[in-house]
Amino acid sequence: MDRSARLTQPLVRDGKGGALRPASWDEALERAAAGFRAVVDGRGPRSFGLFSCSKTTNEMNYVAQKFARVVLGSNNVDSCNRT
């Protein structure tokens, strides 16, 4: 495995089509949160959906559905556990 190609810090893009640049974790997380807020505010919470995987832990699936329902206000949660 070539570990030299792994990301060691978040990258963000300034402007549409701009180059990626290194950013702090605080900036990257704030940008991600702002993106979620913009979609929910502009299109409503039903515009967001979350899909989780049975290969992760029950705890991780619980946190994922809780995030979708409580933070984003969406009940659009599905999992491959039912297949």
N, CA, C and O atoms as a Tinker XYZ file with bonds, in Angstrom:
   332  protein
     1  N      0.844000   -1.173000    0.000000    73     2
     2  CA     0.000000    0.000000    0.000000    64     1     3
     3  C      0.890000    1.238000    0.000000    63     2     4     5
     4  O      1.809000    1.354000    0.811000    81     3
     5  N      0.611000    2.154000   -0.910000    73     3     6
     6  CA     1.386000    3.389000   -1.010000    64     5     7
     7  C      0.758000    4.455000   -0.124000    63     6     8     9
     8  O     -0.222000    5.096000   -0.505000    81     7
     9  N      1.322000    4.635000    1.041000    73     7    10
    10  CA     0.769000    5.604000    1.993000    64     9    11
    11  C      1.158000    7.042000    1.668000    63    10    12    13
    12  O      0.603000    7.971000    2.256000    81    11
    13  N      2.085000    7.246000    0.760000    73    11    14
    14  CA     2.507000    8.611000    0.435000    64    13    15
    15  C      1.408000    9.401000   -0.269000    63    14    16    17
    16  O      1.448000   10.631000   -0.283000    81    15
    17  N      0.433000    8.714000   -0.849000    73    15    18
    18  CA    -0.656000    9.382000   -1.560000    64    17    19
    19  C     -1.839000    9.707000   -0.651000    63    18    20    21
    20  O     -2.808000   10.320000   -1.099000    81    19
    21  N     -1.773000    9.306000    0.617000    73    19    22
    22  CA    -2.898000    9.556000    1.533000    64    21    23
    23  C     -2.970000   11.026000    1.919000    63    22    24    25
    24  O     -1.949000   11.703000    2.039000    81    23
    25  N     -4.174000   11.499000    2.108000    73    23    26
    26  CA    -4.360000   12.869000    2.591000    64    25    27
    27  C     -3.970000   12.941000    4.063000    63    26    28    29
    28  O     -4.300000   12.048000    4.842000    81    27
    29  N     -3.282000   13.986000    4.432000    73    27    30
    30  CA    -2.889000   14.171000    5.830000    64    29    31
    31  C     -3.596000   15.354000    6.461000    63    30    32    33
    32  O     -3.483000   15.577000    7.666000    81    31
    33  N     -4.318000   16.109000    5.661000    73    31    34
    34  CA    -5.098000   17.241000    6.163000    64    33    35
    35  C     -6.230000   17.507000    5.180000    63    34    36    37
    36  O     -6.178000   17.067000    4.031000    81    35
    37  N     -7.255000   18.231000    5.632000    73    35    38
    38  CA    -8.382000   18.511000    4.733000    64    37    39
    39  C     -7.952000   19.443000    3.602000    63    38    40    41
    40  O     -7.039000   20.255000    3.751000    81    39
    41  N     -8.634000   19.301000    2.474000    73    39    42
    42  CA    -8.451000   20.196000    1.337000    64    41    43
    43  C     -9.791000   20.856000    1.031000    63    42    44    45
    44  O    -10.834000   20.203000    1.073000    81    43
    45  N     -9.763000   22.145000    0.724000    73    43    46
    46  CA   -10.983000   22.870000    0.354000    64    45    47
    47  C    -10.748000   23.557000   -0.985000    63    46    48    49
    48  O     -9.612000   23.813000   -1.384000    81    47
    49  N    -11.848000   23.847000   -1.664000    73    47    50
    50  CA   -11.772000   24.505000   -2.963000    64    49    51
    51  C    -12.324000   25.920000   -2.815000    63    50    52    53
    52  O    -13.436000   26.106000   -2.321000    81    51
    53  N    -11.564000   26.896000   -3.234000    73    51    54
    54  CA   -12.031000   28.277000   -3.210000    64    53    55
    55  C    -12.664000   28.613000   -4.555000    63    54    56    57
    56  O    -12.011000   28.549000   -5.596000    81    55
    57  N    -13.929000   28.966000   -4.518000    73    55    58
    58  CA   -14.637000   29.308000   -5.742000    64    57    59
    59  C    -14.958000   28.089000   -6.582000    63    58    60    61
    60  O    -14.418000   27.005000   -6.365000    81    59
    61  N    -15.830000   28.280000   -7.529000    73    59    62
    62  CA   -16.238000   27.175000   -8.399000    64    61    63
    63  C    -15.096000   26.839000   -9.355000    63    62    64    65
    64  O    -14.636000   27.693000  -10.112000    81    63
    65  N    -14.654000   25.605000   -9.311000    73    63    66
    66  CA   -13.585000   25.170000  -10.196000    64    65    67
    67  C    -12.195000   25.595000   -9.753000    63    66    68    69
    68  O    -11.224000   25.366000  -10.474000    81    67
    69  N    -12.082000   26.206000   -8.590000    73    67    70
    70  CA   -10.777000   26.631000   -8.093000    64    69    71
    71  C     -9.926000   25.440000   -7.671000    63    70    72    73
    72  O    -10.414000   24.317000   -7.543000    81    71
    73  N     -8.668000   25.710000   -7.464000    73    71    74
    74  CA    -7.746000   24.650000   -7.051000    64    73    75
    75  C     -7.966000   24.300000   -5.582000    63    74    76    77
    76  O     -8.383000   25.139000   -4.783000    81    75
    77  N     -7.681000   23.056000   -5.247000    73    75    78
    78  CA    -7.752000   22.629000   -3.849000    64    77    79
    79  C     -6.570000   23.205000   -3.087000    63    78    80    81
    80  O     -5.461000   23.309000   -3.611000    81    79
    81  N     -6.833000   23.579000   -1.830000    73    79    82
    82  CA    -5.768000   24.076000   -0.977000    64    81    83
    83  C     -5.917000   23.475000    0.409000    63    82    84    85
    84  O     -7.026000   23.133000    0.820000    81    83
    85  N     -4.815000   23.343000    1.135000    73    83    86
    86  CA    -4.888000   22.823000    2.504000    64    85    87
    87  C     -5.711000   23.760000    3.400000    63    86    88    89
    88  O     -5.695000   24.979000    3.228000    81    87
    89  N     -6.418000   23.170000    4.345000    73    87    90
    90  CA    -7.242000   23.939000    5.276000    64    89    91
    91  C     -7.161000   23.302000    6.653000    63    90    92    93
    92  O     -6.750000   22.151000    6.804000    81    91
    93  N     -7.562000   24.077000    7.653000    73    91    94
    94  CA    -7.638000   23.531000    9.012000    64    93    95
    95  C     -8.879000   22.654000    9.114000    63    94    96    97
    96  O     -9.796000   22.762000    8.300000    81    95
    97  N     -8.898000   21.783000   10.122000    73    95    98
    98  CA   -10.083000   20.950000   10.343000    64    97    99
    99  C    -11.290000   21.813000   10.660000    63    98   100   101
   100  O    -12.398000   21.511000   10.218000    81    99
   101  N    -11.091000   22.892000   11.428000    73    99   102
   102  CA   -12.218000   23.774000   11.758000    64   101   103
   103  C    -12.833000   24.380000   10.500000    63   102   104   105
   104  O    -14.056000   24.415000   10.361000    81   103
   105  N    -11.990000   24.859000    9.582000    73   103   106
   106  CA   -12.509000   25.448000    8.347000    64   105   107
   107  C    -13.232000   24.402000    7.502000    63   106   108   109
   108  O    -14.315000   24.666000    6.979000    81   107
   109  N    -12.641000   23.221000    7.368000    73   107   110
   110  CA   -13.247000   22.171000    6.547000    64   109   111
   111  C    -14.599000   21.730000    7.117000    63   110   112   113
   112  O    -15.563000   21.566000    6.369000    81   111
   113  N    -14.671000   21.539000    8.424000    73   111   114
   114  CA   -15.943000   21.128000    9.035000    64   113   115
   115  C    -16.990000   22.228000    8.937000    63   114   116   117
   116  O    -18.170000   21.944000    8.732000    81   115
   117  N    -16.570000   23.484000    9.081000    73   115   118
   118  CA   -17.517000   24.598000    8.951000    64   117   119
   119  C    -18.063000   24.671000    7.530000    63   118   120   121
   120  O    -19.249000   24.931000    7.327000    81   119
   121  N    -17.205000   24.445000    6.561000    73   119   122
   122  CA   -17.672000   24.450000    5.168000    64   121   123
   123  C    -18.652000   23.312000    4.904000    63   122   124   125
   124  O    -19.654000   23.505000    4.215000    81   123
   125  N    -18.374000   22.140000    5.439000    73   123   126
   126  CA   -19.290000   21.010000    5.265000    64   125   127
   127  C    -20.636000   21.316000    5.926000    63   126   128   129
   128  O    -21.687000   21.068000    5.335000    81   127
   129  N    -20.610000   21.849000    7.141000    73   127   130
   130  CA   -21.846000   22.199000    7.847000    64   129   131
   131  C    -22.618000   23.271000    7.084000    63   130   132   133
   132  O    -23.843000   23.204000    6.994000    81   131
   133  N    -21.916000   24.252000    6.540000    73   131   134
   134  CA   -22.574000   25.314000    5.769000    64   133   135
   135  C    -23.238000   24.736000    4.518000    63   134   136   137
   136  O    -24.315000   25.182000    4.124000    81   135
   137  N    -22.604000   23.756000    3.900000    73   135   138
   138  CA   -23.204000   23.114000    2.730000    64   137   139
   139  C    -24.485000   22.378000    3.077000    63   138   140   141
   140  O    -25.477000   22.478000    2.356000    81   139
   141  N    -24.468000   21.633000    4.189000    73   139   142
   142  CA   -25.691000   20.956000    4.646000    64   141   143
   143  C    -26.774000   21.973000    4.967000    63   142   144   145
   144  O    -27.929000   21.797000    4.581000    81   143
   145  N    -26.399000   23.053000    5.683000    73   143   146
   146  CA   -27.378000   24.087000    6.042000    64   145   147
   147  C    -27.999000   24.719000    4.806000    63   146   148   149
   148  O    -29.207000   24.951000    4.764000    81   147
   149  N    -27.173000   25.001000    3.796000    73   147   150
   150  CA   -27.668000   25.641000    2.577000    64   149   151
   151  C    -28.702000   24.769000    1.875000    63   150   152   153
   152  O    -29.718000   25.279000    1.402000    81   151
   153  N    -28.461000   23.470000    1.800000    73   151   154
   154  CA   -29.415000   22.568000    1.146000    64   153   155
   155  C    -30.705000   22.481000    1.954000    63   154   156   157
   156  O    -31.793000   22.592000    1.390000    81   155
   157  N    -30.597000   22.285000    3.253000    73   155   158
   158  CA   -31.792000   22.169000    4.097000    64   157   159
   159  C    -32.584000   23.473000    4.090000    63   158   160   161
   160  O    -33.812000   23.452000    4.001000    81   159
   161  N    -31.888000   24.614000    4.183000    73   159   162
   162  CA   -32.579000   25.909000    4.173000    64   161   163
   163  C    -33.213000   26.205000    2.819000    63   162   164   165
   164  O    -34.304000   26.771000    2.755000    81   163
   165  N    -32.538000   25.828000    1.742000    73   163   166
   166  CA   -33.036000   26.141000    0.407000    64   165   167
   167  C    -34.093000   25.183000   -0.117000    63   166   168   169
   168  O    -34.998000   25.590000   -0.845000    81   167
   169  N    -33.983000   23.916000    0.251000    73   167   170
   170  CA   -34.876000   22.912000   -0.322000    64   169   171
   171  C    -35.653000   22.108000    0.705000    63   170   172   173
   172  O    -36.492000   21.282000    0.344000    81   171
   173  N    -35.382000   22.341000    1.975000    73   171   174
   174  CA   -36.084000   21.620000    3.032000    64   173   175
   175  C    -35.356000   20.350000    3.423000    63   174   176   177
   176  O    -34.537000   19.835000    2.663000    81   175
   177  N    -35.657000   19.845000    4.617000    73   175   178
   178  CA   -34.950000   18.675000    5.126000    64   177   179
   179  C    -35.209000   17.396000    4.341000    63   178   180   181
   180  O    -34.392000   16.476000    4.378000    81   179
   181  N    -36.332000   17.323000    3.631000    73   179   182
   182  CA   -36.615000   16.110000    2.859000    64   181   183
   183  C    -35.729000   15.985000    1.625000    63   182   184   185
   184  O    -35.728000   14.946000    0.964000    81   183
   185  N    -34.974000   17.038000    1.311000    73   183   186
   186  CA   -34.069000   16.981000    0.159000    64   185   187
   187  C    -32.792000   16.222000    0.477000    63   186   188   189
   188  O    -31.984000   15.954000   -0.413000    81   187
   189  N    -32.614000   15.881000    1.725000    73   187   190
   190  CA   -31.412000   15.181000    2.155000    64   189   191
   191  C    -31.754000   13.744000    2.497000    63   190   192   193
   192  O    -32.782000   13.477000    3.119000    81   191
   193  N    -30.904000   12.826000    2.097000    73   191   194
   194  CA   -31.079000   11.423000    2.446000    64   193   195
   195  C    -29.759000   10.832000    2.887000    63   194   196   197
   196  O    -28.695000   11.326000    2.513000    81   195
   197  N    -29.824000    9.786000    3.673000    73   195   198
   198  CA   -28.614000    9.148000    4.171000    64   197   199
   199  C    -28.738000    7.648000    3.989000    63   198   200   201
   200  O    -29.772000    7.055000    4.293000    81   199
   201  N    -27.673000    7.043000    3.489000    73   199   202
   202  CA   -27.631000    5.597000    3.301000    64   201   203
   203  C    -26.464000    5.066000    4.112000    63   202   204   205
   204  O    -25.340000    5.544000    3.965000    81   203
   205  N    -26.714000    4.092000    4.958000    73   203   206
   206  CA   -25.641000    3.510000    5.765000    64   205   207
   207  C    -25.414000    2.061000    5.340000    63   206   208   209
   208  O    -26.154000    1.514000    4.523000    81   207
   209  N    -24.400000    1.467000    5.899000    73   207   210
   210  CA   -23.968000    0.152000    5.441000    64   209   211
   211  C    -23.965000   -0.862000    6.580000    63   210   212   213
   212  O    -23.666000   -0.522000    7.725000    81   211
   213  N    -24.292000   -2.082000    6.263000    73   211   214
   214  CA   -24.311000   -3.140000    7.267000    64   213   215
   215  C    -22.903000   -3.585000    7.663000    63   214   216   217
   216  O    -22.744000   -4.302000    8.650000    81   215
   217  N    -21.902000   -3.181000    6.927000    73   215   218
   218  CA   -20.535000   -3.582000    7.251000    64   217   219
   219  C    -19.926000   -2.727000    8.363000    63   218   220   221
   220  O    -18.825000   -3.016000    8.832000    81   219
   221  N    -20.618000   -1.703000    8.777000    73   219   222
   222  CA   -20.147000   -0.892000    9.898000    64   221   223
   223  C    -20.824000   -1.382000   11.175000    63   222   224   225
   224  O    -21.613000   -2.326000   11.140000    81   223
   225  N    -20.521000   -0.752000   12.283000    73   223   226
   226  CA   -21.088000   -1.178000   13.559000    64   225   227
   227  C    -22.515000   -0.666000   13.731000    63   226   228   229
   228  O    -22.925000    0.291000   13.074000    81   227
   229  N    -23.265000   -1.311000   14.619000    73   227   230
   230  CA   -24.607000   -0.820000   14.960000    64   229   231
   231  C    -24.538000    0.589000   15.512000    63   230   232   233
   232  O    -25.414000    1.411000   15.244000    81   231
   233  N    -23.493000    0.870000   16.286000    73   231   234
   234  CA   -23.336000    2.207000   16.882000    64   233   235
   235  C    -23.154000    3.268000   15.793000    63   234   236   237
   236  O    -23.722000    4.357000   15.883000    81   235
   237  N    -22.365000    2.951000   14.773000    73   235   238
   238  CA   -22.148000    3.910000   13.690000    64   237   239
   239  C    -23.431000    4.135000   12.894000    63   238   240   241
   240  O    -23.737000    5.265000   12.514000    81   239
   241  N    -24.181000    3.061000   12.642000    73   239   242
   242  CA   -25.471000    3.215000   11.960000    64   241   243
   243  C    -26.440000    4.041000   12.798000    63   242   244   245
   244  O    -27.201000    4.843000   12.257000    81   243
   245  N    -26.415000    3.850000   14.111000    73   243   246
   246  CA   -27.278000    4.629000   14.998000    64   245   247
   247  C    -26.920000    6.108000   14.924000    63   246   248   249
   248  O    -27.805000    6.955000   14.804000    81   247
   249  N    -25.633000    6.423000   14.995000    73   247   250
   250  CA   -25.188000    7.821000   14.934000    64   249   251
   251  C    -25.558000    8.444000   13.588000    63   250   252   253
   252  O    -25.967000    9.604000   13.534000    81   251
   253  N    -25.419000    7.687000   12.514000    73   251   254
   254  CA   -25.749000    8.203000   11.184000    64   253   255
   255  C    -27.233000    8.553000   11.079000    63   254   256   257
   256  O    -27.588000    9.628000   10.595000    81   255
   257  N    -28.099000    7.642000   11.534000    73   255   258
   258  CA   -29.534000    7.940000   11.444000    64   257   259
   259  C    -29.928000    9.051000   12.398000    63   258   260   261
   260  O    -30.825000    9.838000   12.095000    81   259
   261  N    -29.272000    9.129000   13.545000    73   259   262
   262  CA   -29.562000   10.201000   14.498000    64   261   263
   263  C    -29.167000   11.553000   13.907000    63   262   264   265
   264  O    -29.890000   12.538000   14.059000    81   263
   265  N    -28.010000   11.593000   13.228000    73   263   266
   266  CA   -27.567000   12.819000   12.563000    64   265   267
   267  C    -28.592000   13.267000   11.522000    63   266   268   269
   268  O    -28.970000   14.438000   11.486000    81   267
   269  N    -29.040000   12.345000   10.682000    73   267   270
   270  CA   -30.005000   12.690000    9.645000    64   269   271
   271  C    -31.314000   13.196000   10.245000    63   270   272   273
   272  O    -31.876000   14.186000    9.775000    81   271
   273  N    -31.795000   12.516000   11.283000    73   271   274
   274  CA   -33.096000   12.869000   11.843000    64   273   275
   275  C    -33.062000   14.096000   12.739000    63   274   276   277
   276  O    -33.931000   14.961000   12.633000    81   275
   277  N    -32.074000   14.185000   13.619000    73   275   278
   278  CA   -32.047000   15.280000   14.599000    64   277   279
   279  C    -31.380000   16.530000   14.044000    63   278   280   281
   280  O    -31.912000   17.632000   14.182000    81   279
   281  N    -30.230000   16.368000   13.422000    73   279   282
   282  CA   -29.485000   17.542000   12.949000    64   281   283
   283  C    -30.086000   18.106000   11.668000    63   282   284   285
   284  O    -30.301000   19.313000   11.556000    81   283
   285  N    -30.356000   17.228000   10.698000    73   283   286
   286  CA   -30.851000   17.696000    9.407000    64   285   287
   287  C    -32.368000   17.708000    9.306000    63   286   288   289
   288  O    -32.918000   18.366000    8.423000    81   287
   289  N    -33.050000   17.000000   10.182000    73   287   290
   290  CA   -34.508000   16.973000   10.165000    64   289   291
   291  C    -35.090000   16.079000    9.086000    63   290   292   293
   292  O    -36.241000   16.260000    8.690000    81   291
   293  N    -34.319000   15.122000    8.608000    73   291   294
   294  CA   -34.777000   14.235000    7.533000    64   293   295
   295  C    -35.015000   12.824000    8.057000    63   294   296   297
   296  O    -34.212000   12.284000    8.818000    81   295
   297  N    -36.125000   12.241000    7.637000    73   295   298
   298  CA   -36.385000   10.837000    7.946000    64   297   299
   299  C    -35.971000    9.932000    6.787000    63   298   300   301
   300  O    -36.253000    8.734000    6.806000    81   299
   301  N    -35.306000   10.493000    5.784000    73   299   302
   302  CA   -34.861000    9.729000    4.622000    64   301   303
   303  C    -33.571000    8.994000    4.957000    63   302   304   305
   304  O    -32.479000    9.409000    4.568000    81   303
   305  N    -33.720000    7.896000    5.686000    73   303   306
   306  CA   -32.593000    7.084000    6.112000    64   305   307
   307  C    -32.824000    5.656000    5.646000    63   306   308   309
   308  O    -33.899000    5.097000    5.859000    81   307
   309  N    -31.835000    5.073000    5.019000    73   307   310
   310  CA   -31.961000    3.699000    4.557000    64   309   311
   311  C    -30.658000    2.973000    4.829000    63   310   312   313
   312  O    -29.629000    3.595000    5.089000    81   311
   313  N    -30.710000    1.672000    4.767000    73   311   314
   314  CA   -29.540000    0.860000    5.033000    64   313   315
   315  C    -29.609000   -0.413000    4.221000    63   314   316   317
   316  O    -30.696000   -0.906000    3.918000    81   315
   317  N    -28.467000   -0.942000    3.873000    73   315   318
   318  CA   -28.442000   -2.225000    3.163000    64   317   319
   319  C    -28.654000   -3.379000    4.131000    63   318   320   321
   320  O    -28.609000   -4.536000    3.714000    81   319
   321  N    -28.883000   -3.103000    5.410000    73   319   322
   322  CA   -29.143000   -4.155000    6.396000    64   321   323
   323  C    -30.402000   -4.939000    6.058000    63   322   324   325
   324  O    -30.513000   -6.109000    6.425000    81   323
   325  N    -31.325000   -4.336000    5.384000    73   323   326
   326  CA   -32.616000   -4.973000    5.116000    64   325   327
   327  C    -32.590000   -5.897000    3.917000    63   326   328   329
   328  O    -33.572000   -6.594000    3.665000    81   327
   329  N    -31.492000   -5.924000    3.166000    73   327   330
   330  CA   -31.450000   -6.748000    1.948000    64   329   331
   331  C    -31.024000   -8.154000    2.228000    63   330   332
   332  O    -30.940000   -8.968000    1.308000    81   331
